[in-house]
Amino acid sequence: MRVLVLTPYIYETAPSLRFRIEQWARYLEPHGYEFTFLPFEDRKLHDCLYRPGFIGRKTCLLAGALLRRISASLRSFRYDVVFLHREASLIGPALVERLIALRGVPLVYDFDDPIWMRYQSPMNHRFTVLKFPAKTAVICKLSNHVIVGNRLLAQYASRYSTAVSVVPSTIDLQQYPTPRRKRSSDVVTLGWSGSHSTLPFLDELSPVLRRLATKRAFRLVVISHTDSYRMPDLSVQVVARRWSAATEAEDLADIDIGLAPFPNRGWTPWRCHGKVLQYMAAAIPTVASPIGIIPEYIQEGITGCLAADETEWLQKLTRLIDNAELRDHIGEEGRNVVQTRYSAEIWAPRVGRILAEAGRCTGHS
């Protein structure tokens, strides 16, 4: 089966893509599935889009990307199925998706965030008017099948499609095949990993970390889009590392306790929070905000810890810092949860069946 994968992002550059179709494709390819990934971005657009400024350059590159997408939609008949992750184009209405539907090519639509909600990028607020978030509903209607990352997103998608499946964001445990290495340092490392859009959530945890630093010794590792991150007035060592697919597993192995703070507002209650599963897969005991579906991942005190306010954050971080045995136990239990419920190996066959059924329904397989 030939599958055209349309994504906004370049391969191995976006968490949502890595936790979903990139992983599933690797498991399905040995079983007769041939995937062609076609991003909306090219390298030039990717390198400037998430930086402030460059308005003229971004405008030209976005226009060029849209033209490439329209051209790709006209060639979509060469494939048995089109797998669409989030949206075909970062700008404009559902034009490309309509063109694919008009050509009679089966469309499987996948999203893991509430992308129908308007979001203003801190780097590209001038382009917000071009986003057309309402097209999510249109694409659901055009699609043969809709795949969503959790039950909350399914409630929305089911308003526009009768063929909706929940497939959670997953972890490829082959990336974490053995227990993480034990560091020789006596200083416990707290760690956070994420994108530029969620880095402000870590900043909101700074009062807790400043209070914690007056009671316990620790260091903080921050893995993100920049290697120059600093947390003002925090009197402990802060190590900032630029995220890289090549070093991600090694960087996570340096973390003793994972931080997953999220505000209960906007997009965040609806999201899949793959970073929590990633910590758990790496056997890192995690402290997270109890919003959305996170309590479905974490059983308090067994597979992780939930902290609803500053007092709980301080208490639970202190307890984990003080008890290495507890950290090891919670880390192992968290990994077991991922292995039995959220591994790519478990869920990829389900995605394969959805693709095959979509192709059969329209005679494309």
ZAVEX-740485 format. One line per 10 residues: number of its first residue (from 0); for each residue z, y, x of C-alpha. Coordinates in Angstrom, 2 decimals, decimal comma. Last residue first. Example, Ala and Ser with C-alpha at 12.3 -4.5 7.8 and 13.67 -1.06 7.14 Angstrom:
2
1> 7,14:-1,06:13,67  7,80:-4,50:12,30;
END
This chain:
365
364> -2,49:-0,87:-5,88  -4,01:2,18:-7,59  -4,29:0,73:-11,09  -2,24:3,44:-12,73  0,83:1,41:-13,64  0,35:-0,79:-10,57  0,76:2,13:-8,16  3,94:3,36:-9,83  5,34:-0,18:-9,81  4,65:-0,57:-6,09;
354> 6,31:2,75:-5,22  9,37:1,94:-7,32  9,60:-1,54:-5,79  9,50:-0,09:-2,29  12,25:2,38:-3,15  14,44:-0,54:-4,26  13,60:-2,38:-1,04  14,77:0,68:0,98  18,22:0,71:-0,66  20,11:-2,06:1,14;
344> 18,58:-1,57:4,60  19,07:2,18:4,31  22,82:1,66:4,11  24,90:3,31:1,39  26,93:0,66:-0,43  27,99:-2,26:1,80  27,46:-0,80:5,26  28,44:2,71:4,22  31,71:1,49:2,75  32,41:-0,66:5,81;
334> 31,92:2,39:8,04  34,60:4,23:6,09  37,01:1,31:6,45  36,52:1,28:10,21  37,09:5,02:10,51  40,18:4,86:8,30  41,70:2,18:10,55  40,81:3,93:13,81  42,19:7,27:12,66  45,37:5,58:11,41;
324> 45,89:3,98:14,81  45,37:7,33:16,54  48,14:8,95:14,50  49,18:12,53:15,34  45,72:14,10:14,98  45,24:12,27:11,70  48,50:13,55:10,24  47,85:17,10:11,40  44,38:17,07:9,86  45,82:15,83:6,59;
314> 48,61:18,39:6,36  46,50:21,37:7,40  43,67:20,54:5,02  46,16:19,91:2,22  47,82:23,30:2,72  44,49:25,10:3,00  43,24:23,74:-0,33  41,48:20,75:-1,90  41,66:18,25:0,95  40,30:14,73:0,59;
304> 40,88:12,10:3,28  38,80:9,15:4,41  38,13:5,48:3,69  41,74:4,56:2,97  43,84:7,73:2,72  42,00:8,94:-0,34  39,06:6,76:-1,30  36,03:8,64:-0,04  32,41:8,15:-1,07  32,85:8,52:-4,83;
294> 35,29:11,39:-4,19  32,34:13,16:-2,47  30,27:13,05:-5,66  30,82:16,68:-6,66  33,81:18,26:-4,95  36,88:16,85:-3,18  36,49:18,83:0,09  36,32:16,55:3,09  38,47:15,12:5,89  36,66:12,34:7,72;
284> 37,70:9,43:9,89  34,75:8,81:12,25  33,45:5,23:12,11  29,90:6,42:12,93  28,80:5,35:9,46  31,67:7,39:8,02  30,57:10,52:9,84  27,02:9,99:8,58  28,21:9,37:5,04  30,01:12,72:5,06;
274> 26,93:14,42:6,57  24,81:13,03:3,75  26,46:15,43:1,34  24,48:14,41:-1,77  24,47:17,87:-3,36  25,43:18,89:-6,87  28,85:20,43:-6,12  27,29:22,40:-3,21  24,46:24,21:-4,95  26,44:27,18:-6,22;
264> 30,21:26,81:-6,13  32,99:24,37:-5,21  33,04:25,38:-1,57  32,44:22,63:1,01  34,46:21,58:4,05  33,33:18,37:5,78  35,18:18,02:9,08  35,00:14,75:11,03  37,91:13,55:13,17  37,61:11,88:16,61;
254> 34,23:13,34:17,60  32,50:12,59:20,92  30,60:9,69:19,35  28,89:12,24:17,10  27,18:13,78:20,12  26,00:10,36:21,35  24,53:9,49:17,95  22,78:12,88:17,69  21,31:12,94:21,20  17,65:12,08:20,54;
244> 17,63:13,52:17,02  18,72:16,84:18,47  21,27:19,31:17,11  22,18:22,20:19,40  25,69:21,76:20,72  28,58:24,21:20,47  31,86:23,26:22,19  34,89:25,25:21,03  38,00:25,01:23,22  41,14:26,15:21,45;
234> 42,63:29,57:20,62  40,48:30,31:17,59  40,32:34,11:17,29  36,59:34,16:16,54  34,78:30,86:15,95  31,80:30,66:18,30  28,33:29,17:17,96  26,00:29,61:20,94  24,33:26,19:21,03  22,44:26,80:17,82;
224> 20,88:24,78:15,01  24,03:22,73:14,50  26,57:20,44:16,17  30,01:22,05:16,41  32,68:20,36:18,56  36,26:21,65:18,23  39,10:20,86:20,62  42,66:19,87:19,77  46,29:20,65:20,60  48,65:20,86:17,65;
214> 50,91:23,40:15,92  49,49:26,87:16,71  45,97:25,44:16,72  46,47:24,14:13,17  47,01:27,68:11,91  43,75:28,81:13,53  41,97:25,73:12,17  43,16:26,43:8,65  42,11:30,09:8,81  38,71:29,02:10,24;
204> 37,79:26,73:7,34  35,57:29,40:5,76  33,60:29,50:9,01  32,80:25,81:8,54  31,29:26,64:5,15  29,23:29,40:6,81  27,48:26,65:8,86  26,01:25,17:5,68  22,65:27,01:5,65  22,25:26,87:9,45;
194> 22,38:23,09:9,35  25,17:20,56:9,81  27,62:18,75:12,07  31,36:19,41:12,37  33,83:17,90:14,79  37,54:17,77:15,56  38,30:16,38:19,00  41,75:15,02:19,87  43,03:15,94:23,34  44,21:12,89:25,27;
184> 40,84:12,57:26,97  39,58:9,09:27,78  37,09:9,01:24,94  36,64:5,81:22,99  33,03:4,80:22,41  31,77:4,48:18,87  31,85:1,00:17,40  28,44:-0,64:17,74  25,12:-0,39:15,90  25,21:3,33:15,01;
174> 21,49:4,21:14,82  20,83:0,72:13,49  23,13:1,76:10,67  20,32:3,73:9,07  22,32:5,84:6,66  21,44:6,50:3,05  21,06:9,32:0,59  21,63:7,72:-2,77  18,87:6,22:-4,90  19,38:7,14:-8,55;
164> 16,32:6,27:-10,62  14,55:8,34:-13,27  11,64:7,16:-15,43  12,08:8,89:-18,81  11,33:12,29:-17,30  12,11:15,92:-18,18  15,74:15,95:-19,37  16,38:12,87:-17,24  15,90:14,98:-14,12  18,99:17,08:-14,88;
154> 21,35:14,19:-15,55  19,86:12,37:-12,57  20,92:15,23:-10,29  24,52:14,60:-11,29  24,13:10,81:-10,87  23,12:11,09:-7,24  20,22:11,27:-4,79  17,29:11,50:-7,17  14,11:9,45:-7,53  11,62:10,50:-10,21;
144> 8,82:8,17:-11,36  5,30:8,68:-12,68  5,57:12,39:-11,95  4,02:15,28:-13,87  7,10:15,88:-16,03  9,43:15,87:-13,01  7,03:18,26:-11,27  7,27:20,73:-14,15  11,07:20,58:-14,14  11,18:21,30:-10,40;
134> 8,70:24,15:-10,92  11,57:26,32:-12,15  12,50:26,96:-8,50  9,47:29,27:-8,08  10,06:30,20:-4,38  7,84:33,28:-3,96  10,45:35,81:-5,11  12,83:34,46:-2,47  10,44:35,50:0,32  12,30:38,69:1,17;
124> 15,55:36,69:1,49  14,14:34,77:4,44  16,90:34,21:7,03  19,90:34,30:4,68  17,93:32,10:2,29  18,35:33,05:-1,32  18,69:30,03:-3,60  17,60:29,83:-7,23  18,66:26,59:-8,86  15,88:24,08:-9,62;
114> 16,45:22,70:-6,11  19,68:21,02:-7,17  19,64:18,88:-4,01  18,59:15,28:-3,25  14,97:15,27:-4,40  12,27:12,63:-4,76  9,07:12,60:-6,83  6,80:9,57:-7,07  3,25:10,61:-7,99  0,51:8,16:-8,95;
104> -2,98:9,59:-8,16  -5,00:10,49:-11,26  -6,93:13,35:-9,65  -5,43:15,73:-12,21  -1,94:14,62:-11,14  -2,68:15,55:-7,53  -4,00:18,96:-8,59  -0,90:19,56:-10,70  1,36:18,75:-7,74  -0,54:21,19:-5,56;
94> -0,19:23,99:-8,10  3,50:23,49:-8,87  4,32:27,19:-8,50  4,33:29,18:-5,23  6,07:28,87:-1,91  7,69:26,06:0,08  4,81:23,80:-0,90  4,70:20,12:-1,86  8,24:20,13:-3,17  11,49:18,14:-2,81;
84> 10,02:15,00:-1,19  6,75:13,92:-2,81  5,61:10,32:-2,43  1,92:10,09:-3,28  0,73:6,62:-4,22  -2,34:4,44:-3,62  -3,93:6,86:-1,17  -7,52:8,07:-0,71  -7,25:9,97:-4,01  -4,97:12,45:-2,20;
74> -7,95:14,17:-0,55  -7,99:17,15:-2,97  -4,22:17,45:-2,60  -4,62:17,71:1,18  -6,92:20,73:0,83  -4,39:22,45:-1,41  -1,70:21,73:1,16  -3,76:23,15:4,01  -4,28:26,34:1,99  -0,53:26,59:1,41;
64> 0,17:26,19:5,12  -2,23:29,00:5,97  -0,52:31,32:3,50  2,88:30,41:4,93  1,61:31,11:8,47  0,28:34,53:7,54  3,45:35,56:5,71  5,71:34,21:8,47  3,85:36,24:11,09  4,13:39,41:9,03;
54> 7,84:38,93:8,31  8,83:37,94:11,87  12,47:38,87:11,10  15,42:36,49:11,19  14,82:32,95:12,47  14,44:29,91:10,24  10,71:30,39:9,67  9,83:31,12:13,31  9,71:27,72:15,02  8,88:25,84:11,82;
44> 5,83:28,01:11,14  4,41:27,44:14,61  5,19:23,72:14,51  3,41:23,18:11,21  5,25:23,34:7,95  3,98:21,74:4,75  4,55:18,31:6,25  2,15:15,34:5,96  3,70:11,94:6,62  1,30:8,99:6,26;
34> 3,09:5,79:5,29  1,58:2,28:5,29  3,51:-0,27:3,25  2,81:-3,96:3,81  6,30:-5,32:4,41  6,76:-4,27:8,07  6,38:-0,62:6,93  9,20:-0,85:4,38  12,22:-0,57:6,70  10,84:2,37:8,69;
24> 9,66:4,02:5,46  13,16:3,93:3,98  14,64:5,84:6,91  12,07:8,64:6,88  12,16:8,65:3,06  15,85:9,52:2,69  18,59:10,52:5,13  16,06:11,90:7,61  14,26:13,99:4,99  17,43:15,54:3,62;
14> 18,73:16,17:7,14  15,63:18,12:8,25  13,82:18,07:11,62  12,92:14,42:12,10  9,35:14,72:10,74  8,26:18,29:10,05  9,51:19,74:6,78  8,26:20,61:3,30  7,36:16,99:2,63  4,31:15,20:1,27;
4> 4,34:11,46:1,98  0,99:9,78:1,37  1,54:6,09:0,72  -1,05:3,38:1,38  0,00:0,00:0,00;
END
